[in-house]
Amino acid sequence: MSFSKRILGKANGLAGIILVSLVLGVALLGSVYTPHDPLKSDLLNRFAESSLSHPLGTDMFGRDILSRLMRGAWVSVSIGFATLLIPVVLGTLLGAAAGYFRGWFDRSLIVVLDALMAFPGLLIALGLMAIIGPNRYGVILALSVAYLPAVTRVVRGSVLSVSQSEFVEASTTMGNSRFYTLLVHVLPNCVAPLIVLTTMMFGWVLLAESALSFLGLGVPPPEPSWGNILAEAKAHLMRYPMLGLLPGLCISVALLGVNFLGDALRDELDPKSTTSKEVN
């Protein structure tokens, strides 16, 4: 049975793929089309109820809620993917070099990583955003720095484990360079934990971006993201609770889908998890 069929055969894998595909589909659609201009205000049509023209109603500025949620999905998801790119690429390079070549570079890197991981990632991002100021690229940079240590530690640990294998020693004995052995024989065997971590990190990044935007340190209004849509709604929740429930529901669905998919990937790719299930 193929890998994709095994994932789809799991209840959490199927649910995760459906929810993640839904979020990504809405985000991609929101990047090119929305029923109304998500930035256009209509003060004569504030807090309008659901109608054919505005299926989810309008907000405190008369802007179409559905359009803002769709565009907000694109903003949040695009930031999530851009944020993952930096720590995954840089963390893989740093972790692989440290775990395979060891020496002074490994010792120095561990000291820096331990210092960074002593603080919660969101706290590091908050500190950086306070310096950079609220903007989309600042969010990407701040969250990349916050989650870089996690990727580096995971890759380093995987490389340390794989580099002790007999096939790695055989490659060196055959005269292959250490760089060739690392690239061809070691790194491909470290992909599984990196895939699982990257999937889970996507949910962490979405939540962190929403939190930063909610606090006014993320994407600045009027550009919508799920976090600042929720922040704008907090003053009107008593009279119009749907203004806050809808973006909150979008964030919850995205996180639920990513967590389901991450659990399914971990069960399939983590040999320790598979072994423990067979023993039980």
N, C-alpha and C positions, 0 to 999 in steps of 0.2 A: 504494500500500500504506500502511495506517495506521501511525502511530508504534508502537502496541502490537504490531502484527504484525511490524514490522521488528525490535523488541527480542526478541520470541519466536523470530524466525527466526535469531538468533545463538545459538551454543552456550553462550557465557558468560552471555548474557541469560536464556536458558531455565533454565540451572542456577541462576543467581542468584535468579530469581523463585521457583523451587521451594524452594530452601533458606530464603530469607527468609520465604516464606509458611508453611513448616513451623515456623520459630521463632516467628513472630507468632501462628500458630494455637495452638501449645502455650502461649504466654504468655497469650493471651486465655482459654484453657480453664483455665489455672492460677489466673487471677484469680477464678474463680467455682466451680471444682470441682477437688478433688484426692482420690485414693482414700482417703487417711488425713489426719488433721490433721498438717500438716508441722511443728508446734511441739510435739506431744505426745511425751514421752519414755516409753520402756518398757525399763527397765534389765534386766529379765529376758529381753529378746529382743534383746540387743546382738549386732551383727555377724551377724545371721541371713542365711542364704543365700537365693538366689532361690526364690520359692514363688508359688503362686497368689495368696496374700494380699499378698505383697510381691515383685512381679516383679523388682525390682532389689536386693532385700535391705534390710537396715537398717544404720544407722550406729552409731557408738560410744555413742550414747545410746538406741538402739533406735527411732529415728525412721525412717519410711519414706523411702527414698532417692528413689524416683520422685516422691513428693509434694513433697519439698523441691526437686527439680530443676524441677518444673512451676511451683511458686510462685516459685522463684528466677528462672525465665525472665520471669515477670511483673514482678518487682521490677527486674531489670536492664533490660528493654526499656522499662518505664515511665519509669525514670530517664533512659534514652537519649533518648526522645522529649521529655521535659520539659526536658532539658539543651539539646537542639537548638533549642527554641523561642526561648529568650532570645537566643543569639548570632545566629540567623538574622534575627529581627525587628530587634533593636537594631543589629546589624552592617549590615543593609541600609539602615537609616535614616542611620546615621553615614557609611557609605561613599558613599551616594548624595549626601548633602549636601556631603561633602568633595570628591567628584569633579566635581560639577556647578557648585557655587558657588565653589569654590576659596578663595583669600584666606587670611586669618589662621587660620581654622578648620581648613582643610586642612593648613597647615603645622604647627599645634599637634598635630593628630591624628596626623600621621605621626611626630612625635617620640615620642609616647606609644606608638604601635603598634610602632615600632622597638625601644623599650626593653622592651616586653613580649615581643616575638618573639625577643629575644636569649636568652631562657630557654626550655627545652622546656616544652610545655604541662603535662605531668605533674608537672614540678618545681614549677610555679606552683600547681597543684592541691594538691600535698603540703603546701606552705607554708601555704596557706589552710586546709586541713583541720586542720593542727596548731593553728591559732588557733581555728577554729570548733568543732572536736571532731567525733567520728564520729556522723553522723546523715544521713538520706536527703536532707533539704533542703540541708544543708551540701555534700553531694556535687554536687547540681544547681548550686548557686551557684558552687562552686569550678571545676567543669568548664566552666561557662558563661563565666566570666572567662578561663579558659585558652584557649578556642577562639574567643572573640570577635575577636581580632586577625586571624585567618585569614579569617573571613567578611568583615570590614570591608575588608581589603586587596583581596580578589577583587572585591567589589562596586565599590569605588572604581576599580580598574583597568578594569573593564568599562564603567563610566559615563564615564570619561575617553575611552575609545575610541569609544563610541557617540555621545557629545556632539559629536564632530567631523564627524559625518555630515551630508550635505546636507539630509536630511529634517528634522533638528533645526533647522538654520538656517532652513529654509523655514517651520517652525512659528513660530519667533520673528519672522520677517519678516511673517507673517500677523497679528501682533498678539497671539498667545497669550502668556500670562504664563509666566515661567520655571518656576514651580511646576507649571503645567498641562503644559508641555512635558516636564518631568522625569517626571511621573506617567504621562502617556499615551503618550509617544513614546520616552523613554529607558529607563525601568525594564523595560518588557516585553521589550526586546531584551537585557536582562542576565540573564534568567531561566535560560537554558541552563547557563552555568557555575555558577550558584548551585545548581541542581538536582544537578549532578554533585558539587559540593563537599559539599552536605548529605548525599547518599547515602554518600559516603566517610566523612564525619564521624561518622555513626551507628556505623560499625564502630570508629572511634577512641574514641568515647565508651564503647561497651560494654567495650572492652579497658581503658580507663583506670578505669572504675568497678570492674571486676573486680580490677585491680591495687590500687586503694585499699582495697577490702574485704579483699583478701588480706593487706594490711599492717595491717589493723585500724583503718583510717581512713575506711572507707566505711560501709555499712549495718551496724549493730551486731547481733550475734547476740542472741537465737535467730532473728530474722527472716532467712530464707534469701535469699542472692543467690549467683550462681555463684562469685563471688570468695571469700566467706567460707565457703562449703561446701568449696572447695578448701583454704582455710587450715586449717579444722578437721581435714581429712583428712591433712595433711602428717605428723603424728606417727604415723600408722598405715599409711603407704604400703608399708612393707616386708612387712607381713603381709597387708594388705588393699589391694592396689593399685587395685582398682576404685573405691574411695572418691575417689581423685584423678583417675582416668582419665575417669570419667563427666562431672563438671563441666568438665574440660578439653576433652572432646570437644564438649560443648554450646557452649562459647566458640569453639572452632575452626570448627564448622559455621556459627555465626552470622557470624563474620568472613569465612569463605570465601564465603558467600552474598552478603554486602554488597559484597565486593570484586569478585565476578563481575558483579553488577548495576551497580556503579559503572563498571566497565570498559566494559560494553555501552552505558551511557548516554553515557559520554565519547566513544566511537567514533561514536555517532549524533548527538550534539549539538555536538561540537567540530568546527567547519569546517576547522581546520588539520589535525586528524587525518584527516578525510575526504579533504582535498586531497592530503596526503602519500601516502595509499594509492592514489589515482588516478594520481599521478605514477609511483609504483613499478610 
